[in-house]
Amino acid sequence: MNFRALGGRLASKLGGQKLSARQYELPCDCKSSDALIVQNWRFISDDPKYEEKRIPDGDGLALYHLVKYAKPASTMEIGYYSGASTIAICSGLRDLGQEPSMQHVALDLEDWHGGPQNVRAAGFGDFVRFVTGDSALTLPRLVNEGLTFDLIFIDGNHRFDFCLIDFFYSDRMLRNGGIVGFHDAGAEWPAVDKVVAFVESHRAYASLGRLSGIQLYRKLRADFENGKFDREAHMFHKF
């Protein structure tokens, strides 16, 4: 796995102490640990029907190790597909010693890839609240519920407007200091790259670099609250 890009930046942006690759590992042999983690979704990756609708193993492991490092109390993902990414995140929550309390929220347009069933089969059903429907409609409802998260993974519709909407509402719910990850940025999805460029130029986020196939940002502050933005709109005429 490639943790190098993230490690060098986390020293100043996630706590002040230098972070080595070792700190991303479990307190035992990394290879055997990772093998056990992958087994949680191996029945998904071994099934041909999920070939195009699951997160790659390396990115799933990156999510797991990120959860283990960041120690979030609550998490959300947009686009769970077959449930492999959900299992990866919940594996991290479990291995942090958290009791299952639906602290992870997973959204998708519809249950067309068996995600909830796969997550329950892996033993993580009580960790997850599944939300079904268009995220442009379901995310505002979660905002209105007053939900907040420490870590959000965006892997929904990769078209620009959909991805931007997913970030817009995720930003409303991400706590200051929280981390947002964009899947497939810099991976032949120019619309996702455009959203990432928007985040860097228009919002108070610090880039943490790339962790496997996930581009990570830390939220520095809430720069949009109570209907007001803390900077003049004319500053953001293009990106």
C-alpha positions in Angstrom: 0.0 0.0 0.0 1.1 3.5 -0.6 0.9 5.6 2.6 3.9 7.8 1.7 1.9 10.6 0.2 -0.2 11.1 3.3 2.4 10.4 5.9 4.7 13.4 5.2 1.8 15.9 5.5 0.1 14.6 8.5 2.9 15.8 10.8 1.7 19.3 10.8 -1.9 18.8 9.8 -3.1 16.0 11.9 -1.5 16.4 15.3 2.0 17.8 15.0 4.0 14.6 15.5 5.8 13.0 12.6 3.9 10.0 11.3 5.7 7.0 10.0 4.2 4.2 7.8 4.4 1.9 10.8 1.7 3.9 12.6 -0.8 2.8 9.9 -0.3 -0.8 10.7 -2.0 -3.0 13.2 0.1 -4.1 16.3 1.0 -7.3 14.5 2.4 -8.4 11.2 0.9 -6.1 8.5 0.6 -8.6 5.8 -1.2 -11.1 7.9 -3.5 -8.4 9.3 -4.3 -7.1 5.8 -5.0 -10.6 4.6 -7.6 -11.0 7.5 -9.2 -7.7 6.6 -9.5 -8.6 3.0 -11.2 -11.8 3.9 -14.1 -9.8 5.2 -15.0 -8.9 1.6 -13.3 -11.8 -0.2 -16.7 -13.3 -1.1 -17.5 -10.0 -2.8 -14.3 -9.8 -4.8 -14.4 -13.4 -5.8 -17.9 -13.1 -7.3 -17.8 -12.0 -11.0 -21.0 -10.0 -10.7 -19.2 -7.5 -8.5 -16.1 -7.1 -10.7 -17.1 -3.6 -11.8 -19.0 -2.6 -8.7 -16.6 -2.8 -5.8 -13.7 -0.8 -4.4 -10.2 -2.3 -5.3 -8.6 -4.3 -2.4 -5.8 -1.7 -2.1 -8.2 1.1 -1.6 -10.3 -0.9 0.8 -7.2 -1.5 2.9 -6.4 2.2 2.7 -9.8 3.0 4.1 -9.3 0.5 6.9 -5.9 1.9 7.9 -7.2 5.5 7.7 -10.0 4.7 10.1 -7.6 3.0 12.4 -5.4 6.1 12.4 -8.0 8.9 12.5 -10.1 7.1 15.1 -13.4 8.7 14.0 -16.5 8.4 16.3 -18.8 8.6 13.3 -18.4 8.1 9.6 -20.3 8.3 6.3 -19.8 7.1 2.8 -21.6 8.0 -0.4 -21.7 5.1 -2.9 -21.3 1.8 -1.1 -22.1 -0.4 -4.2 -21.4 -4.0 -3.2 -20.5 -3.1 0.4 -16.8 -3.7 0.2 -15.9 -0.2 1.3 -18.5 -0.3 4.0 -17.0 -3.5 5.4 -13.5 -1.9 5.2 -14.6 1.1 7.2 -16.6 -0.9 9.8 -13.7 -3.3 10.2 -11.7 -0.3 11.3 -14.4 0.9 13.7 -14.7 -2.6 15.2 -10.9 -2.9 15.6 -10.9 0.4 17.4 -13.0 -1.3 20.0 -16.2 0.5 19.2 -19.5 -1.1 20.0 -21.9 -1.2 17.0 -24.3 1.7 17.2 -25.1 2.6 13.6 -22.2 5.1 13.7 -21.6 4.6 10.0 -24.0 6.0 7.5 -23.9 4.5 4.0 -25.8 6.0 1.0 -26.5 4.7 -2.4 -29.1 5.3 -5.1 -30.6 1.9 -4.6 -29.7 -1.5 -3.3 -28.8 -2.9 -6.7 -25.6 -4.6 -5.8 -26.5 -6.4 -2.6 -24.5 -4.0 -0.4 -26.6 -4.3 2.8 -26.9 -8.1 2.5 -23.1 -8.4 2.0 -22.4 -6.1 5.0 -24.7 -8.1 7.2 -23.2 -11.4 6.0 -19.8 -10.0 7.1 -21.1 -9.3 10.6 -21.3 -5.5 10.4 -25.0 -4.9 10.1 -25.4 -3.2 13.5 -22.6 -0.7 12.6 -24.4 0.7 9.6 -27.4 2.8 8.8 -28.2 2.4 5.1 -29.9 5.3 3.3 -31.4 4.6 -0.1 -32.2 7.2 -2.8 -30.7 10.1 -4.8 -28.0 11.7 -2.6 -29.1 15.1 -3.8 -32.3 14.4 -1.9 -31.2 12.2 1.0 -28.1 14.2 2.1 -30.2 17.4 2.9 -32.4 15.2 5.1 -29.3 14.1 7.0 -28.2 17.7 7.4 -31.6 18.6 8.8 -31.2 15.7 11.3 -28.2 17.5 12.7 -25.8 14.6 11.9 -22.1 15.2 12.1 -19.1 13.1 11.1 -15.4 12.8 11.6 -14.6 11.0 8.3 -16.5 11.0 5.0 -15.8 9.0 1.9 -17.2 10.2 -1.4 -17.5 7.6 -4.1 -20.9 8.3 -5.6 -21.9 9.5 -9.1 -18.6 10.8 -10.7 -20.3 13.5 -12.8 -19.3 17.0 -11.8 -22.6 18.3 -10.6 -23.5 15.1 -8.6 -20.0 14.9 -7.0 -20.1 18.6 -6.1 -23.5 18.2 -4.5 -22.2 15.2 -2.5 -19.3 17.4 -1.3 -21.5 20.4 -0.6 -23.7 18.6 1.8 -20.9 16.5 3.2 -19.1 19.7 4.1 -22.2 20.8 6.1 -21.9 17.6 8.2 -18.1 17.2 8.5 -16.7 18.4 11.8 -13.9 20.9 11.9 -10.7 18.8 11.8 -12.5 16.0 10.0 -11.3 14.2 6.9 -13.0 13.9 3.5 -11.8 11.4 0.9 -12.6 11.5 -2.8 -12.3 8.2 -4.6 -10.9 8.1 -8.2 -9.5 11.6 -8.2 -6.6 11.7 -10.6 -7.8 8.4 -12.1 -9.3 9.3 -15.5 -12.3 11.0 -13.9 -11.8 14.7 -14.9 -15.1 15.7 -13.3 -14.0 14.4 -9.9 -10.7 16.3 -10.4 -12.7 19.4 -11.1 -14.5 19.1 -7.8 -11.2 18.5 -6.0 -9.9 21.7 -7.6 -13.0 23.5 -6.3 -12.4 22.3 -2.8 -8.8 23.5 -2.9 -9.7 26.9 -4.2 -13.0 27.7 -2.6 -13.2 26.0 0.8 -11.1 26.0 3.9 -9.6 22.5 3.5 -5.9 21.4 3.6 -4.7 18.7 1.2 -3.3 15.6 2.9 -2.2 14.0 -0.3 -3.2 10.7 -1.8 -3.7 7.4 0.0 -3.9 4.6 -2.5 -6.7 5.7 -4.8 -8.2 8.2 -2.4 -7.5 11.9 -2.3 -7.7 13.3 1.2 -8.5 16.7 2.7 -8.8 17.9 6.3 -11.4 20.5 7.1 -9.8 23.5 8.7 -13.0 25.4 9.7 -16.6 25.9 8.8 -16.5 28.7 6.3 -20.2 28.6 5.6 -22.6 28.8 8.5 -26.1 30.0 9.1 -26.5 30.9 5.4 -23.4 33.1 5.4 -20.0 32.6 3.8 -17.0 34.1 5.6 -15.4 35.4 2.4 -16.7 37.6 -0.4 -18.4 35.8 -3.3 -16.5 37.9 -5.9 -13.3 36.1 -4.8 -14.6 32.9 -6.3 -15.5 33.7 -9.9 -13.6 30.8 -11.4 -11.6 27.8 -10.6 
